[in-house]
């Protein structure tokens, strides 16, 4: 902060917020997303990762689909 001649908390916070937005806007741009879309996608990924209660239904659904697909295969292929 000294190098940038930032002496107050408000100026420091504003500089941090600007750098934060620029960084993630650039990352989103590289992926073809806007800043808001990039942040929403990151939040959705974290929500799926850490909200295990919500993931249980998805896991059960995926397992049921997989079992259904396996039942359609011939016996020789399933082994």
N, C-alpha and C positions, 0 to 999 in steps of 0.2 A: 504494500500500500504506500509505503514511503516513496518507492521508485516512481509510482504513478501520481505522487503528490496528493494523495487522498488523506485528509486529516479528520474528517467527521464520519460518524457512523452512517448517516444518511447517504453521503456520497459513496462510501464504501459498499453499502447495500445496493445502491443503484448500479454501480459498476459490476457487482457480482451478478445481479439480475440480468443485466445486458449481456454479459459474457455467457451466462447460462443459456439464455434464449438463442444467442448466436450459435453456440455449440450444437444444441439439439436441432436447431433449424437446419444447420449444415448436414447433420447426420440424417435428418429426414429427407432433405433434398437429394442426398446420395441414394436413398432408397426410393425416390419418386413420391414422397409423401410431404404434405404440408406439416408445419410445426404442430398444429393441433392434432392432426391425424396420427402423427408419430407418437405423441404423448399418450393419446387414447389407446393406441396399440400396445405401448409399453405397460400401461396400467392394466389392460385386459390380460396380458401375459402374466403379470404379477398376481392378479386376482385368481387366475386359473391355477397358478403354482401354489399359492398359499391358502386358498379357501378350499380345503380338502372336503368339506361337507358338500359343497356344490359339485365337486368332481366325482363323488361316489356314483351319482346317477349316470354320468358319462361313462365311467369305467364299466358299470354293469351293462349299459347299452352296448358298448364296444365288445364286451365279452360275449353277450348274447348274439351279436351279429357274427362274430368269429365262429362260435359254435354252430350257428345255422349254416354258415358257409362250409364248415367241415363236414356236416352231416350230408351235404350234397355231393361230396367227393366219394369216389369208389373206395372200398375198404383197403385195397393195396396202396393207394396214395396216402391215406391217413396215417399209415405206420411209418 
